[in-house]
Amino acid sequence: MRAIIILSILFLSCNNSSQENENEAQKENTDSQKENKETVDNSPPIYIEGCYWQIMKRDTFVAKLVQDGNTINGKLSFDNFEKDASSGSVNGVLDGDIIKLWYSFQSEGMNSVMEVWYKKQGDALLRAVGLVDAKGDSSYFSDKSAITFDAAQKLESVDCSVIPSKYK
């Protein structure tokens, strides 16, 4: 009888030890899979830093962007002929090939904030178009799933040295 009890205790302790080893191995495997998933996308972010502009008849649109990883900062200027111009700072993120910015600017003596997106296409940026809503002094895309990128609002890459100083 004593032998049966001793064998039972040994059997149970071996099973527990074996179960613990199995659990530990599964945990290590799961941790390894998590690390692999986190490091799968080793591709560098798209490089967008620089100056971009569009001159359409007598209107000039200029973007000067600075990139730090996926963080984007810079300045936008909209110099509209016979309309109020605006100029201000932008900050946001690069999400794949989409630049999602918040534009803080002055126009008509008022401070405003506007959500502005661009899509990197070759050396150019296509401006996002979509339904916009406003809250207070801020306007934003109300239906992000319906955003399109308009080739007619394309900012071409340009050497920053050719940008007139009033836009810098």
C-alpha positions as CSV (number, residue, x, y, z in Angstrom):
1,M,0.0,0.0,0.0
2,R,2.8,2.3,0.9
3,A,4.4,1.6,-2.4
4,I,1.2,2.6,-4.3
5,I,1.1,5.9,-2.4
6,I,4.7,6.6,-3.2
7,L,4.3,5.7,-6.8
8,S,1.2,7.9,-7.1
9,I,3.0,10.9,-5.6
10,L,5.9,10.4,-8.0
11,F,3.6,10.0,-10.9
12,L,1.7,13.2,-10.0
13,S,4.8,15.2,-9.5
14,C,6.2,14.0,-12.8
15,N,3.0,15.0,-14.6
16,N,2.9,18.4,-12.9
17,S,6.6,19.0,-13.8
18,S,5.9,17.9,-17.4
19,Q,2.8,20.1,-17.5
20,E,4.8,23.1,-16.2
21,N,7.5,22.5,-18.8
22,E,4.9,22.3,-21.5
23,N,3.2,25.5,-20.3
24,E,6.6,27.2,-20.2
25,A,7.4,26.1,-23.7
26,Q,4.1,27.3,-25.0
27,K,4.6,30.7,-23.4
28,E,8.1,31.0,-24.9
29,N,6.7,30.1,-28.3
30,T,4.0,32.7,-28.0
31,D,6.5,35.3,-26.9
32,S,8.7,34.5,-29.8
33,Q,5.7,34.7,-32.2
34,K,4.8,38.2,-30.8
35,E,8.4,39.4,-31.3
36,N,8.4,38.1,-34.9
37,K,5.1,39.9,-35.6
38,E,6.4,43.1,-34.1
39,T,9.6,42.9,-36.3
40,V,8.0,41.6,-39.5
41,D,7.7,45.1,-41.0
42,N,11.3,46.2,-41.1
43,S,10.7,48.5,-44.1
44,P,11.6,52.1,-43.5
45,P,8.8,54.7,-43.6
46,I,8.2,56.4,-46.9
47,Y,10.4,59.5,-47.2
48,I,8.4,62.6,-47.8
49,E,10.6,65.4,-46.2
50,G,11.0,68.4,-48.5
51,C,9.1,71.1,-50.3
52,Y,6.1,70.7,-52.6
53,W,4.0,73.1,-54.5
54,Q,1.3,73.7,-57.0
55,I,0.8,76.8,-59.0
56,M,-2.6,76.9,-60.6
57,K,-3.3,80.1,-62.6
58,R,-2.7,82.8,-59.9
59,D,-3.0,80.6,-56.9
60,T,0.0,79.1,-55.2
61,F,0.0,76.2,-52.7
62,V,3.2,75.4,-50.8
63,A,4.1,72.6,-48.3
64,K,7.4,72.4,-46.5
65,L,7.5,69.1,-44.5
66,V,10.0,67.8,-42.0
67,Q,10.0,64.1,-41.2
68,D,11.2,62.3,-38.1
69,G,10.3,58.6,-38.5
70,N,6.5,58.6,-39.0
71,T,6.1,62.1,-37.4
72,I,5.5,65.0,-39.8
73,N,5.8,68.7,-39.0
74,G,6.1,71.7,-41.2
75,K,4.3,74.6,-42.8
76,L,1.5,75.0,-45.4
77,S,0.7,78.2,-47.3
78,F,-2.3,78.8,-49.5
79,D,-1.9,82.0,-51.5
80,N,-5.3,82.4,-53.3
81,F,-5.8,85.1,-55.9
82,E,-8.7,87.3,-55.0
83,K,-9.5,85.2,-51.9
84,D,-8.1,85.2,-48.4
85,A,-4.7,83.5,-48.1
86,S,-3.8,81.3,-45.2
87,S,-0.5,80.1,-43.8
88,G,0.4,78.1,-40.7
89,S,2.0,75.0,-39.2
90,V,1.2,71.4,-39.7
91,N,1.8,68.4,-37.6
92,G,0.8,64.8,-37.9
93,V,1.8,61.3,-38.9
94,L,2.7,59.2,-41.9
95,D,0.4,56.2,-42.1
96,G,1.7,54.0,-44.9
97,D,1.7,56.4,-47.9
98,I,-0.9,58.7,-46.3
99,I,0.2,61.9,-44.5
100,K,-2.4,62.8,-41.9
101,L,-2.0,66.4,-40.8
102,W,-3.6,69.0,-38.6
103,Y,-3.2,72.5,-40.1
104,S,-3.2,75.4,-37.7
105,F,-3.5,78.6,-39.6
106,Q,-4.6,82.2,-39.6
107,S,-7.0,83.5,-42.1
108,E,-9.1,86.7,-42.0
109,G,-7.6,87.4,-38.6
110,M,-8.9,84.2,-37.1
111,N,-7.1,81.1,-35.9
112,S,-8.4,77.9,-37.3
113,V,-7.5,74.2,-37.4
114,M,-8.2,71.9,-40.4
115,E,-7.6,68.2,-41.0
116,V,-5.6,67.8,-44.2
117,W,-4.4,64.6,-45.7
118,Y,-2.1,63.9,-48.6
119,K,-1.2,60.7,-50.4
120,K,2.4,60.2,-51.6
121,Q,2.3,59.3,-55.3
122,G,5.8,59.2,-56.9
123,D,7.4,62.5,-56.2
124,A,4.1,64.3,-55.7
125,L,1.4,64.6,-53.0
126,L,-2.3,64.3,-53.8
127,R,-4.6,66.2,-51.5
128,A,-7.5,64.3,-49.9
129,V,-11.1,65.3,-50.7
130,G,-14.1,64.2,-48.6
131,L,-17.0,65.2,-46.5
132,V,-16.0,67.8,-43.8
133,D,-17.6,68.7,-40.6
134,A,-16.7,71.5,-38.1
135,K,-16.7,71.8,-34.4
136,G,-15.7,75.2,-32.9
137,D,-12.7,76.5,-34.9
138,S,-11.7,73.1,-36.3
139,S,-12.8,71.2,-39.4
140,Y,-12.2,67.5,-39.9
141,F,-13.1,64.7,-42.3
142,S,-16.5,63.4,-41.1
143,D,-16.3,60.1,-43.1
144,K,-12.8,58.9,-43.4
145,S,-13.9,55.8,-45.4
146,A,-15.1,58.1,-48.2
147,I,-11.9,60.1,-48.7
148,T,-10.5,60.2,-52.2
149,F,-7.3,61.8,-53.4
150,D,-7.6,64.4,-56.2
151,A,-5.0,64.5,-58.9
152,A,-6.2,68.0,-59.7
153,Q,-4.8,69.1,-56.3
154,K,-1.4,67.6,-56.8
155,L,1.6,69.2,-55.1
156,E,4.8,68.5,-57.0
157,S,8.1,68.0,-55.3
158,V,10.4,71.0,-55.7
159,D,13.8,72.0,-54.4
160,C,13.2,74.2,-51.3
161,S,15.7,76.8,-52.6
162,V,13.2,77.8,-55.4
163,I,10.4,78.5,-53.0
164,P,9.9,82.3,-52.5
165,S,10.8,83.4,-49.0
166,K,7.2,84.5,-48.2
167,Y,6.2,80.8,-48.1
168,K,9.1,79.6,-45.9
